Amino acid sequence: MTQITRYGMIGCGMMGQEHLKNIALLPDTMVAAIYEPDADMRAIAAQLAPDAAFCQSVDDLLMRDDLDCLVIVSPNHMHLSQLEAISATKHRPILVEKPLFTSIDDIDRVVQFQENYSAPVWVAMEYRYMPPITALAQDLTGAVGDLKMISIREHRFPFLEKVGDWNRFNQNSGGTFVEKCCHFFDLMRVLTESDPVRIMATGGQAVNHLDEVYDGRPSDIWDHGYVIVDFANGQRAMLELCMFAEGSRYQEEISAVGSKGKIEALVPGPTRFWPVDSLGAPPTPKVIESPRDPKGPIERDIPVDPALLAAGDHNGSTFYQHQKFLDVVRNGTCPEVGLIDGIWAVRMGQAAQLSAQTGQSVTFDMGWATKF
């Protein structure tokens, strides 16, 4: 008889619902229990996971002994305390949404959790698993030779509205370079196979959120910026973020350049935002290789299964991530994106926030445990 893998969900807002849709595409799985405090989000989650029981609190969910794994998709500033609550109960595999934590002062708590928790923890870095980015990573060495430079550009829509407007404040989100850009810092480490030694950044609030006030507090979340990263192996990377460029044909454009040539990945934004009536079918993801000799770009389409596009806003990557996490749960394999990766992604974002605020570069003299 087939064994059903049973999930417990902590949070089912916009991103949580994407997780529900993608879990439903996996064979022999079910969402057995959900904790979601918002009534509107609960109602949507009940439609997506009709067999799930709804718990009154995180503690109630954790008391259940019929769950094989847990997925944390709550607001950013709640992730660490919920991980600590789980650590005090039964240790089960966890998939926790990024960012792993939000405050510079939290690093000791994260390290303590890492030392105490005995089950696997996968930090959700969906961008690794976008098909065109996966293709770029697989073809990287053959296309560029000795990698020297990485450039990541994201031109996209503004931050979406979230329950309670929590994402309008740095205190809750960790700041834009943490909340939005930790994905890209993770990609930089993956592609360079190295850790950062210095970060320089500039950023701010230029167009979005300027007139937004919540309970008397003006929004302080940023909408654009640049980040430059030096890596220990001598490679360099740059990030360009603009969140008032939703008219772009491609949302992410990633290039890697080395001694032999260049490779690029072009990734469209969410299908649901593309104006089909006026512009026709959404653009297809692409990978382009541009060798130095002989010159001549080689372009190929990287289509994504329409069923996966319909299940979320991340170009099919949430499904591929869940496939791999399910293997961790069922077969005890190691997470491809572990706690160290999650820590580094946040620390790089925090360093970028600090650099932009102070006008000074931030150096990692002691690795990811450095306290700025």
Secondary structure, DSSP 4 states (H G I P E B T S, - for coil): -PPPEEEEEE--SHHHHHHHHHHTTSTTEEEEEEE---HHHHHHHHHHSTTPEEPSSHHHHHT-S--SEEEE-S-GGGHHHHHHHHHTS----EEEESPS---GGGHHHHHHHHHH--S-EEEE-GGGGSHHHHHHHHHHHHHHSSEEEEEEEEE-PPPPP-GGGGGGSHHHH--HHHHTTHHHHHHHHHHHTS-EEEEEEEEE-SSTTTT-EETTEE-----EEEEEEEETTS-EEEEEEESS-TT-S-SEEEEEEESSEEEEEEE---GGGS-HHHH-SPPPPEEEEEESSS---EEEE----HHHHHT-SSTTHHHHHHHHHHHHHHH-PPPSS-HHHHHHHHHHHHHHHHHHHHTS-EE-SSGGG---
